[in-house]
Amino acid sequence: MQRWQKGIKELDWQDWLGSELIVRRAALSLQLNVLCGRLSLVTSLSVAHTYRLCILSHRPQFETQVN
């Protein structure tokens, strides 16, 4: 009886460990996806910002003085 319970406990522990690893892997991949999404968003925003600055700096001088 005791040996059987010990076997069940070890099995539960292995199952828990396996599911813990699966959950951690899923969380890690989710974090990586979020991070990659943020990086691409930041990159596109900085490109847009640079483009806007470029346009602003190449506008005629009198237009900037009026505004």
Secondary structure, DSSP 8 states (H G I E B T S, - for coil): -HHHHHHHHHHHHHHHHHHHHHHHHHHHHHHHHHHHHHHHHHHHHHHHHHHHHHHHHHS-HHHHHH-
